[in-house]
Amino acid sequence: MKNFVLICYGLLLISISVFPADFVGKPAFEKNGSVWNISFTLDAATDVTVDVLANNGAVIRRIGSGLLGANAPEPFTKNSLSQTISWDGLDDNGSPVAVGVSPVLRVRLGLHTVFDKFVGKQSIPAFQNYSMAGMAVGPDRNLYVVASISKRPSAHLAVYSPAGTYVKTLIPFPADYDPTGIDDFKIISRENGNINPMLHHRLTHSQAPGFVAMDYMTMDVTSTGKMVMVSGSSYKEYEKVCNIVMVNCDGTIPRKSICGPSTGLKGYLHLAFQPSGDSFYISGADKAVYKMSSSLTSGRTLFAGSPTDSGVDNSHFNDPRGIASDKNGNVYICDFRNKRIQVYKQDGSFLTTISLEEHPLVIKVHPVSGQIFTVTWSPTAYTFTLNKIADLTGTIVARHNFGTWAGSNSANLYADRGVSIALDHYGDSSVVYIGSMLEYAPFRIYRMAILDTVFKANQFKDMPMGKVFGQLAIHTSDPATDQIYVAEKFVSANVKSLVYDGNSNTFSSFWPTFYDHKIHKGRDGYFYRPDFANMKITRRTATGTIIPFSVTGDSSALADTGEVFRYGERDNLFVTKSGDIYNLYYHKDRAGDSVKMVVHDKDGTVKRRDVLYNFNGARTVSVDTRGNIYVCDNLKPVNSPLPSYVEQLSFLDENPMPFTLEGSFRKIMMASYGSVLKFGPEGGRCRPLAAAEQPLAGETEMVTFSYSNGTARYAVSGLQGYFRGVSLLPPTKNYRTGISVCDCFGATYDMDLYDRLAVPDAIQHKIHILDANMNVIHSFGGYDNFDNKGGTLAGTRPAIPLELPMQAAMTDKAIYATSYGSRTHAEYTLAGTRIIRAALVYDKEYLSGPVTVSEYAKGGNESRMLLSGAPNPFNPTTNIYVNVSSAGSVGQLSLAIYDTKGRLVKRLLSRQINESNFRENIVWDGLNENGASAAAGAYICRLNGLGRSQITKLVLAR
């Protein structure tokens, strides 16, 4: 096996110790003819980043970055703390360093991350198209809203005040939630009190078991704050199942399990409690209405109607929908097609009929006044109307017409189901809420004050509806400039493309539309958009000008043979500095459908075919500075297919949700975890193995998982190494094997200019930073929900919250990670795609050349930042000396103490400095933000200003 090194997950995981590695003496930087020699020795193994700078701080050449040790990547010597490296005097583009430039050697040790900011707007969780499933008002008068984007991702339960302002998120649970006593809420770890919940469903990304695939429904809540709702109604894996979900308004769970049992019903269900709360009613599944005990210890029983037969008499319904009960226990049922409301007594005997001119959809009854509120749909005008009915006589005393909602016509009764209702009856003045669930409806929620003969409408302007809130998803990045290109998507509105500059924290417009979300910025500076439907790739400048390929004079030259058809996104495209285009395709041959790679040169000519060949679901391609090729695939090592922390879980072989196709946790993890595969410049091959067949010499046996076919074995050749631990990574849907139900939510990694990779692990809620040989340099992140604003010691909640990291972009200065985003589309998010910027910092930094370490300033001679602390180590106080100079005013300056995991410990300075010079001695007394004594150990002191950062390490010795 050629140069193959097995890299097990976490084998070389490096964490920041109290006493990090340091230099033994000063590194040497000497010129010998046309070559510069770099040498240094460390006192302990750690990661090292070496580059050469100009005297104004610009990077001339990135020499390399990696973890020293047995598997150190080039150009480092393996198994040695003493390193000697040669630099040829060329810059990153292969050109000689300009005359007059005095190079500066920079060697940095101990890479880690510190929370910096959330990029862009940080608003409240958004309701996107098709997202809102239902709502209910609790006894606290707050509005509880359930959303589930595109009906598949994990549902979101958020709380809003009566004024429409966001209060908090209940589900997904916050990181400090205590799941004690809930056996089916599985926890991977509870590190420092912060839960790391297991993913209970692969396609819907649910940390709460069964809280998935929520769709149009009527929720209800008791006077004691117990909510009932239904899940599993809107996705193909749940076609035969809807499951009862119960949650208290304070976020606790009123029973041992949050979900279950199954109702045995499917469809858009409506629920209503009896006044006592001991039982509830269900309608909307078929021609009948059912009853279930709130204890959920027994199944449903028939309450009224017939499951199979419809009719117009009082023993039958014709499409029963919304349901409610009054203070006497009478049950009100919207008999949609019969245009009436049927009222039954609590024992199931018929009471009366309320006839209507229009079709009733949903209903609520005021428990004190007995007033009835129902939304009706007109089959002739295609409009929706809220009606206030005085009592059982059926007298309508107030109406509010919402107009026509797109898609609501007599031929499409699916659309007219998209309305929800909730009633606030707890105050002196009652309020009814109407929610729109249709994509093109003009609003999401209306708050309707109930007057005697009219409604006073008040749309929730503070809620994220219509064009109020934009969500961000990363297109591509520019590692050298610390810029990312993002799509900002609005509900029912056009989508903007923007450039975010991490240095200035500003946005500017960019030329693509939303449908250019597949763009990739090549290392040659051009932007590439794959158009696989038309089998071509467009190359453009930053202003949008097309740069044709000279082989044909247009952008159609990149089409491969007629056997190639559509595959992939921008992540399956990589362009090198020389303009070589590495592109992943599906292809069809006599062996079936699979994935291959074709390489074109900058003119559009095919240089090589089948560089990668016959893979099931390879995705996200990168090429390092030495020509090695990296891709993701669901392939895993045959003897240890899952990360070690997964194998150690006691509940791995349990079935968390027996009513789905997912199966056991082991199967979920097998389908979710893949590997980043490294191949040499010559590429590699993948071929299926027969039952008794063994790999040939030079091949590595690997496995993948299919729900339909189970575990399949493959032989992979050309493999140089791999990292087992990228997720979520279901195999791309393959017409040869049918290996995946859906590949919409695959994670994508990124590679920076030092050949380091930022790899999402959504199961662990982390981002892993790898070197070119797949050693883990650093991992950061932790589970938490939307309410964590990052960077603070809020109890035990993580400083860098990653609810479900699926995408990463890595630059020289930072890593940008999407929390709960998909690989390209913003619409697959619940809380809005939160793009988190984590700054890259180092424990130690050495500079040599025309300026000394203490005088070095990245911005040139016109600005300077100096930072030091003494005494160090210290107890109990230390003096932190800050000296900042600038050609203009210093501007905003901040100084803070962080622990070695990047969590804020104490803010020491944050203010605007209008002078050009700032010198101050700031004392840190060893206390944290809460005034408590910080624990003994290492801390990072970070100074932010002049568009950059300076750090120093402090050691508190108690």
Steps between C-alpha positions, in 0.01 A plus 500: 500500500678809367591749775173425670454613858190403696375807678250402767258759628647695785832308489709814502249743647692792642357723769645808661679407821566724796863529392503497118800406289768764457814564299839381618697810415412723206414365156765564235426668165808516282559549130732256323534609138154503345355281779394602848546250783244490782578306814349475847465259790205455734483364852185296432296377205232736377369643177722746314415761239785650302483783248705787363373856519588834348593775744148644463352173628376362168553127455758427234511121525308249708763236574277254681289413801464170678533287809852386579543131572486165325262623230623857450408632155741653254723698529553392861729214606317213666577391857707807581471812714789655305401623156703630206307630202621662177322790331574563134435875521183479292159630605176302504452568128844364411653842433824634654460734793506861383825692522521704818273274702667377817339166590389429855476145635191425707465177697182446703416219742178368649214591265159537663184706464326778686139604442495827307148579383190390317520627144210710379161559655425318822123507514249258642436154352336539162193337352593415146288365218277212606650522845240580763323188621281621785466729799334522840467753782618398845364615836788751508333662192810432290462353154669163440581438133627182333685523170659239277671624185403308187331254737818298549757653737460476873210710617548824690283606795536871577325730745377853418346766719149637436670795331669268254853527640716192524538354852696176469534164329375189682588238238777443404578498870762738640836352587436521874172306475475215748364185332498295822241225487437513125640174378446570131684834506847357446805700602840435341675691774431751775831678512514778760123476530444575132291235324613354172183330374495209260347551158183291506423524133738551212285675241312726739793594726307449820665504842160453664370152415188511286485878476526485122310559177244733655233627266166679494316430824292654776687485830339539840614583853342444841455764771795337679731554202515155340512513120400224262602486136576242233814412305586280207215615281677646202790288382504181298666299776195579714222442250331248727576658834419813700631515853374691802751746648459662843704790636437732793508874446811525719686259273479197728350172385181387680568130448794264467522549124438813297359299209250221466311295471397487137148608419483246220377790286651708222416840358466856627365446849313732735509454878287635785512430874197434715462778762646272767803424287463128571440413136503661155333459161654442157352579159625548145631152422196336341121523531494462879592675825698318770576534869819424693592513867755769590696235689561334160486162669239373256426548133233707330130421513231603253304804619277590203458426131620205295863446399403398146154639423399861442150643510279799573312361798596561863685168528745577220738768381630600162862594567513594872777750575536755781383400848443675834318454831315740728479536880223239517704243312298530178706423189487720186610345169549682168321282244681660208326374187157509662552868589396459859625471859378187676470519880504190721468448872790357698343153491498506118128567454405757236403848629446742210612623158628848413447547127732731303518651152868411468730209583628501862870418543606558862318595818542620859235552770533756781481307829319783683272674250437201277574710190615297200782603268545322168687565176302419188597469136287612208490257205396780264706799614796288620526717811553430869283662768511505879151474648379575852189298583305612807396156627341171400225692313759560225456878486808658336576831673839591348702412189847580370589407142867425431460495122632244257806294584690378195438138420160487674252391236229242461734262318759508777350428839851420630579871507197606701618289792776750565352697789549482876308651790572574866291675767614714792214503751703564815482880519223754530503539122515190284717457193493251214810423294480390138806341342570451132678183395499560125810609313355805330259620765539873577574441869611238749309593817226751568401601852128580501357688796144380561248783519122476515423509130839537331856374517790738539783354290861545600760307304799396708743751351777388733470140387716375211243498222493609139802709414600582856777249556773375269690177558860447398671204337859488381570490127877485506801665665825680427753367755762768436276804547276364778191550286201271461226519239154439637140475385244696699163335450168659593157345535300552179756747367803520281832386635809716515860389470747683720870512581590504867842638595625356829757778540251787491186307606312644202278371220493610137298387200613224267378416150338152528134438559380234737503245221874554470544357846730236350782746434854405595784751525804340345851546631568682169267782610211425263151383594368176357138396478425139406193462282462126497156511342658645185834326551720808516681721746501878489810694601459863608685788657391650831289752308316225310680524165520159331852380420456246219708185466726535199451147372156597365470867578210448737419320825364177352836326457486324832226255407631144520373210287133436444508246782533779757197651665425744779681466828609713789526855625775760525673287763565235235715746306853621581724731298874525569724809470602388151135479394468121492137403562429187705138400454289212634239344270255219498571270211330198347677196367447129484581464870221738596483858622773646717712808559821589319732800478609681184778762494497784246771758446442876501417490126222247554686204353461166674837417657405177673192286528411260777740651754252367754287219369201290598421658840149477641460848641826697496441869570686819595832495316818687598856491366795595719818685398673170421222375271343253745124458459247493785133399485226393742323169469289275719781245478644398836771258620365148514631414848402827670234674292379729779693749714612359833266718706204352309612141553517563874135607529300258713182559299656463154293195406171635635228612260414859596193532277354162406230663290749623234727343243812618681551199725756492781740776598774292341321511165441873534869556569607267218289701260610835644876466534744500212866570439716764341715298258845610385641385167827581331507713183441186294158450663330176598243232426213338687348164413240283674616174657310176471409314819818291522726727297805659663674827402800479271847628584491879523128506579333589828177334607227744602126479559194715451143461621165486322161469668386285212815287458672517839879516521687474171875437456729684262866496398660844468833553325725805508397588855764697690302552820160585637321670785207303636262749653321730256122527537224522405609318187239270351619350171391703202189344350633253251296351222719190507435408861218724622729548795342807659150627562619860469835675461375856551667545835858389442776676692775677306855572613742771386877528445706810568826615340707309759335174382305477825146370494198616701272196529148509654396227741132574549449198725748643752403863421863580423735615227830312472812670362724249323841528339575357156572155648165491682640563847252682723662829599204644690126444547256765612130553556230346712128439491263781586185654358431842350492680834874466553650824371855370520822594669384521861517280804122468524503224756637196322378586152769485229681811380461397135148356466448267205148361498564295188812608309476394136726739316838660564713757321861549608720806447839606631338677793178319583262212448143576399253228591130481430298382795200299384549570132514282194779488251360771275141586576391743769144373488589179683554687825283566800665766711652668198838390380722636773841556350746494786844655465761332719834681497817294460752575774825342612670433831843616385623716216859569393603758240846578371630741240510874463267550796510336841227294658400773742477765226329295233174639364299335226378826356838658421696787645203731533334286769622290792351279771705387799369272775677338794430390856710496816546330730435180309428249657313708754294479820265669564543797259694584187565821307405496134684763297321629190671727246313582179603756239328590174533752218147613584289444807539160664123444485318219679726308735414197712700288742370176650614183676398158359557149623681248279169380355427849373233590757489855629621535858527875558457816292768752594455773239249599232487861380560738215847659496501825303872569543773357276692356798369295791719376784355352815582254776189290569487275804330161494416389851446134409119528524247402234195690373294385798759621752611149594862392507619343178653154528874451482629438150575661166298788357506695176508880512369638171522858374273595207549819303617648170317216323714227654583319822799456728519232771724403787486199729459553877535229764312536829678301771280457809 
